[in-house]
Amino acid sequence: MKRANLIACAVLSILLISPVTTWAGSCPEGQKWNDRQGNCVPIPGWKAGKEKGKSVPLKKLSEVEFSISGHPIDFKARRAQFLDLASKGTDNRWYCSAGGNYPPVLVSEVEIFGASRSTVANPNPRAGQSTDPFMTSLYNLLAGYLFGTEHATEVIYEGLLEGARTDAYSIIKPDASADSSWKWDEPTYYASMILWPLGYAYVLLVEEYGEDDPGVKEIKAWGDRLYASSESKPVKWIGGGGFLKGPDRAGLKAAAYSIWGNATGNEEALKKGYRYFRHAMKTVGKGGRDIYWGKDAEIRKMKKTLKMVGMTTGPALYAAYALSLSGVDDVFEEAPKGGNIKEGMAWLIKRAKETGNKIYAKSYGYALSMAYIELFMKLFPEHPVAVGEQAVRKYRSVYTVHVGGGPATCFLRDL
């Protein structure tokens, strides 16, 4: 009788433990458990047959066939999730804030005010860009839409249609603080940034109005003109001499162009985004270690090494995600210098955390915070670094205007 009781207890224990084991470890390869849905869901960007830690040979850009399978953010579905949480009494304000429901800020010119580059003598120049108000206002409108703000879509539509009809940001002014040889380097870089939030907004407008809506067509044509304009000037930072230059600009352009191309199907933007992604990835060595910025004596003196790494690989991660949804297989495994984007991001996050770098602690900034951590946690939730971040960021949000895709917690955090 005693033996029978022991067996019964053992069986009961297995039954009690089994659901937990199922939750944690029985999803098929390429899927992860979703608490909210109560089942396994696909891991974005995952492709069958990948070997962990193994890089893949690089394809020629001419061999890549783009095909759009999805977009980085499903705005309508995510808004529905937020509204459902709100109906249950959950406080969503730490994810997103409603903000003001004001139209995007528009001006005619892309212009830089003040010194555009950091130097040892002036490590923190007080510069501004005419594009910043547009980016922040559009990001805030998108966050407000997710939060549940009424009429946010109409405000976005009318505001961007005004931008299209006035050809806002169509004039790029040379950098007054630069000598003639690189007067276009910074302005064209900032001009390209516009396409990141504009690409997100275009996806939402297509969901709401349809791609054949006349206004949506005008907005797309405006974005295509902005893309062409941002690539129309001669720049010093890329090409020539065999030296790697401007990988931070390449990383951000990779994100902006890949997101715009994914949103609209613009293959020229996708090709250029992919090209710039590979350029940025030349800074990532084996194990994800930075092999570029740490060698720059001026950057080290200004104590900005990890900031520059983040300005390069952070946007590159967003580019990789958009490219993976645009038919570019194995983009997460590409490692032109020994390390892939997942390894590079994990190395950066771990290094910034261990050293107490200020970019890790900041919750808001233009380039000085790490909103790209949100995308890393979304894409690689089982990575040890992502698991650690999930534990410490449970009620923390992060918003990075230039290099992190705006209010990334609002856009990407698993609800």
C-alpha positions in Angstrom: 0.0 0.0 0.0 2.8 2.4 0.8 4.5 1.6 -2.5 1.2 2.3 -4.3 0.9 5.7 -2.6 4.5 6.6 -3.6 3.7 5.8 -7.2 0.5 7.8 -7.1 2.4 10.8 -5.6 5.0 10.5 -8.3 2.4 10.4 -11.1 0.6 13.5 -9.6 3.9 15.4 -9.4 4.7 14.7 -13.0 1.2 15.9 -14.0 1.6 19.1 -12.0 5.1 19.8 -13.4 4.3 18.8 -17.0 2.4 22.0 -18.0 5.4 24.1 -16.8 7.8 22.0 -18.8 5.5 22.3 -21.8 5.4 26.1 -21.5 9.2 26.4 -21.3 10.6 24.0 -23.7 8.3 22.1 -26.1 7.7 24.6 -28.8 8.9 23.4 -32.3 12.2 24.7 -33.6 11.8 28.3 -34.9 8.9 29.1 -32.5 8.5 30.5 -29.0 5.9 30.4 -26.3 3.5 33.3 -26.1 1.8 33.7 -22.7 -0.9 35.9 -24.0 -2.0 33.6 -26.8 -1.3 30.4 -24.8 0.5 28.7 -27.6 3.7 28.7 -29.7 4.2 31.5 -32.2 6.8 31.9 -35.0 10.1 33.7 -34.2 10.3 36.6 -36.6 13.0 36.3 -39.2 13.8 32.6 -38.3 14.6 30.3 -41.2 14.7 26.5 -41.1 18.0 24.7 -41.2 20.1 27.3 -39.6 23.1 26.2 -37.6 23.7 28.1 -34.4 26.8 30.4 -34.5 27.5 29.5 -38.2 27.9 32.4 -40.6 26.7 32.1 -44.2 28.4 33.1 -47.5 27.4 36.5 -48.7 25.3 36.6 -51.8 25.8 39.2 -54.6 23.3 42.0 -54.2 22.2 41.3 -57.8 21.2 37.8 -56.8 18.8 38.8 -54.1 15.1 38.5 -55.0 13.0 40.7 -52.7 9.5 39.6 -51.6 7.5 41.2 -48.8 6.2 38.7 -46.3 5.2 41.1 -43.5 6.2 44.3 -41.8 8.1 45.0 -38.6 5.0 46.4 -36.8 1.3 45.3 -37.2 -0.2 48.6 -35.9 -3.8 47.6 -36.1 -3.3 44.3 -34.2 -1.1 46.0 -31.6 -3.6 48.7 -31.0 -6.3 46.1 -30.4 -4.0 44.4 -27.9 -3.5 47.7 -26.0 -7.2 48.4 -26.0 -7.9 44.9 -24.7 -5.5 45.5 -21.9 -7.0 48.8 -21.1 -10.5 47.3 -20.9 -9.2 44.9 -18.3 -7.9 47.8 -16.1 -4.2 47.4 -17.0 -2.2 50.6 -16.8 -0.5 50.9 -20.2 1.2 54.3 -19.7 4.6 52.9 -19.0 4.5 51.2 -22.5 3.2 54.2 -24.5 2.0 57.7 -23.7 -1.0 59.2 -25.4 0.9 62.4 -26.1 -0.6 65.3 -28.1 -2.7 64.6 -31.2 -1.0 67.2 -33.3 0.0 67.0 -37.0 3.6 66.2 -37.9 5.9 69.2 -38.0 6.8 70.1 -41.6 9.4 72.5 -43.1 10.7 72.7 -46.7 14.4 72.2 -45.9 16.7 69.6 -44.4 19.1 71.8 -42.4 21.7 71.5 -39.7 22.0 74.2 -37.1 25.4 74.6 -35.3 28.4 72.3 -35.3 27.5 68.9 -36.7 30.5 66.8 -35.5 31.9 66.0 -32.1 35.6 66.7 -31.5 37.9 66.3 -28.6 37.8 70.1 -28.1 34.0 70.1 -28.5 32.8 66.6 -27.6 29.1 67.6 -27.2 28.3 70.2 -29.8 24.9 71.8 -29.5 23.6 71.2 -32.9 20.1 70.7 -34.2 18.4 69.4 -37.3 15.2 70.5 -39.0 14.2 66.9 -39.4 14.1 66.2 -35.6 10.7 67.8 -34.9 9.1 65.8 -37.8 10.5 62.5 -36.6 9.5 63.0 -32.9 6.0 64.3 -33.8 5.3 61.4 -36.2 6.6 58.8 -33.7 4.4 60.3 -31.0 1.4 60.2 -33.2 2.0 56.5 -34.0 2.5 55.8 -30.3 -0.8 57.7 -29.6 -2.6 55.6 -32.2 -1.4 52.4 -30.4 -2.4 53.8 -27.0 -5.9 54.4 -28.3 -6.0 58.1 -29.1 -9.1 58.9 -31.2 -8.6 60.3 -34.7 -4.8 59.7 -34.6 -5.0 58.0 -38.0 -6.8 61.0 -39.6 -4.2 63.4 -38.2 -1.3 61.3 -39.5 -3.0 61.0 -43.0 -3.8 64.7 -43.3 -0.4 65.8 -42.0 1.6 63.5 -44.3 -0.6 64.4 -47.2 0.3 68.1 -46.5 3.9 67.1 -46.5 3.6 65.3 -49.9 1.7 68.2 -51.5 4.2 70.8 -50.2 7.2 68.6 -50.9 8.5 69.1 -47.4 12.2 68.3 -46.8 12.8 68.3 -50.5 15.6 70.9 -50.3 18.8 69.7 -48.7 21.1 72.5 -47.5 24.9 72.0 -47.2 26.4 71.8 -43.7 27.6 75.3 -42.9 30.0 73.9 -40.2 31.8 71.6 -42.7 34.5 72.3 -45.3 33.4 71.8 -48.9 34.7 68.3 -49.2 32.1 66.8 -46.8 29.4 69.5 -46.8 26.8 66.9 -47.8 27.8 64.1 -45.5 25.6 65.1 -42.5 22.6 66.6 -44.3 22.0 63.6 -46.5 22.4 61.4 -43.5 19.7 63.3 -41.6 17.5 63.5 -44.6 17.4 59.7 -44.9 16.2 59.3 -41.3 12.8 60.7 -42.2 12.0 57.5 -44.0 12.1 55.4 -40.8 9.0 56.8 -39.1 7.5 57.6 -42.5 7.8 53.9 -43.5 6.0 52.9 -40.3 3.3 55.4 -40.9 2.8 54.3 -44.5 2.1 50.7 -43.3 -0.6 52.0 -41.0 -2.2 54.2 -43.6 -2.3 51.2 -46.1 -4.0 49.2 -43.4 -6.6 51.9 -42.8 -7.1 53.4 -46.2 -5.7 50.9 -48.7 -2.7 51.4 -51.0 -4.9 52.5 -53.9 -6.2 55.5 -51.9 -5.2 58.7 -53.8 -3.7 60.3 -50.7 -1.8 57.3 -49.7 -0.3 57.2 -53.3 0.8 60.8 -52.9 2.5 60.0 -49.6 4.3 57.1 -51.1 5.5 59.2 -54.1 6.7 61.8 -51.6 8.7 59.2 -49.6 10.2 57.9 -52.8 11.3 61.4 -53.7 12.8 61.8 -50.3 14.7 58.6 -50.7 16.1 59.7 -54.1 17.0 63.1 -52.7 18.9 61.7 -49.7 21.1 59.7 -52.1 21.6 62.5 -54.6 24.6 64.4 -53.2 28.3 63.4 -53.3 29.5 62.3 -49.9 33.0 61.6 -48.6 32.2 58.9 -46.1 31.7 56.0 -48.4 33.8 54.6 -51.2 37.4 55.0 -52.3 40.7 53.9 -50.9 39.6 50.6 -49.5 39.1 52.1 -46.0 36.0 51.6 -43.9 34.4 55.0 -43.4 31.1 56.2 -41.9 29.7 52.9 -40.7 27.4 54.7 -38.3 25.8 56.6 -41.2 25.6 53.3 -43.1 23.8 51.6 -40.2 21.2 54.3 -40.0 20.7 54.6 -43.7 20.4 50.8 -43.8 17.5 50.9 -41.3 15.7 53.9 -42.9 15.9 52.5 -46.5 15.1 48.9 -45.5 12.1 49.9 -43.5 10.9 52.2 -46.3 11.5 49.6 -49.0 9.7 46.9 -46.9 6.8 49.2 -46.3 6.3 50.3 -50.0 8.0 47.6 -52.1 10.6 50.1 -53.3 13.3 47.6 -54.5 15.9 50.3 -55.0 15.6 51.4 -51.4 15.8 47.7 -50.3 19.0 47.2 -52.3 20.6 50.3 -51.0 19.5 49.4 -47.4 21.1 45.9 -47.8 24.3 47.4 -49.2 24.6 49.8 -46.2 23.7 47.0 -43.8 26.8 45.1 -45.0 28.9 48.2 -44.8 27.9 48.6 -41.1 28.5 44.9 -40.4 32.2 45.3 -41.2 32.6 46.7 -37.7 31.6 43.4 -36.0 34.3 40.8 -35.4 34.2 37.3 -34.0 31.9 36.9 -31.1 30.2 40.2 -31.9 33.2 42.3 -30.7 33.6 45.8 -32.1 36.7 45.9 -34.3 36.4 49.4 -35.6 35.3 52.2 -33.1 37.6 51.0 -30.4 40.6 51.7 -32.6 39.6 55.3 -33.2 41.8 57.3 -30.8 39.6 60.5 -31.0 36.5 58.5 -30.2 38.2 56.8 -27.2 39.3 60.2 -25.9 35.8 61.4 -26.0 34.6 58.2 -24.3 32.1 57.6 -27.0 33.2 54.1 -28.2 30.0 52.3 -27.2 27.8 55.1 -28.3 29.2 54.8 -31.8 28.9 51.1 -31.7 25.3 51.5 -30.9 24.8 54.1 -33.6 26.1 51.5 -36.0 24.7 48.1 -35.0 21.5 49.3 -33.4 20.0 50.6 -36.6 21.6 47.7 -38.5 19.5 45.3 -36.3 16.3 47.1 -37.5 17.6 46.9 -41.1 18.2 43.2 -40.7 14.6 42.7 -39.4 13.0 44.6 -42.3 15.2 42.8 -44.8 14.3 39.4 -43.3 10.7 40.3 -44.0 11.6 41.3 -47.5 13.0 38.0 -48.8 16.6 38.3 -47.6 17.3 34.9 -46.2 20.0 34.4 -43.5 20.5 38.1 -43.0 20.9 37.5 -39.2 23.7 35.1 -39.9 25.8 37.2 -42.3 29.2 37.9 -40.8 31.5 39.7 -43.2 34.2 40.2 -40.5 33.4 37.2 -38.3 30.5 38.3 -36.2 26.8 38.5 -37.1 24.3 41.2 -36.0 22.8 39.1 -33.2 26.3 38.6 -31.7 27.2 42.2 -32.2 24.1 43.4 -30.4 24.6 40.9 -27.6 28.2 42.0 -27.1 27.2 45.7 -27.1 24.4 45.3 -24.5 26.5 43.2 -22.2 29.5 45.5 -22.5 27.4 48.7 -21.8 25.7 47.0 -18.8 29.0 45.7 -17.3 30.8 49.0 -17.7 27.9 51.2 -16.5 28.0 53.2 -19.7 25.6 56.1 -19.7 23.9 54.9 -22.9 22.6 51.8 -21.0 20.8 53.8 -18.3 19.2 56.5 -20.4 15.5 56.1 -21.1 15.3 58.8 -23.8 17.7 60.3 -26.3 18.5 60.8 -29.9 21.6 58.6 -30.0 22.4 58.2 -26.4 19.9 55.5 -25.3 19.5 51.9 -26.4 15.9 51.4 -27.7 17.3 48.8 -30.0 17.4 46.5 -27.0 13.6 46.1 -27.4 14.0 44.7 -30.9 16.8 42.4 -29.7 14.5 41.0 -27.0 11.7 40.6 -29.5 13.8 38.7 -32.1 15.9 36.6 -29.8 13.9 36.1 -26.6 15.8 33.0 -25.5 19.3 34.5 -25.8 20.8 34.8 -22.4 21.4 38.6 -22.8 17.7 39.1 -23.8 16.5 37.0 -20.9 18.6 39.2 -18.5 17.2 42.4 -20.1 13.6 41.1 -19.9 14.1 40.6 -16.1 15.4 44.2 -15.4 13.2 46.1 -17.9 9.8 44.8 -16.9 8.4 48.3 -16.1 11.0 50.4 -17.9 10.4 52.0 -21.3 13.0 53.4 -23.7 12.7 55.9 -26.6 15.6 56.7 -29.0 14.7 59.1 -31.8 17.6 58.6 -34.2 19.0 55.1 -33.8 16.4 53.2 -32.0 13.2 53.6 -34.0 11.5 56.0 -31.6 9.3 54.7 -28.8 10.5 51.1 -29.2 8.9 49.8 -26.0 5.5 51.0 -27.2 6.1 49.5 -30.7 7.8 46.2 -29.9 7.6 45.0 -26.2 5.8 41.7 -25.9 2.4 42.5 -24.4 
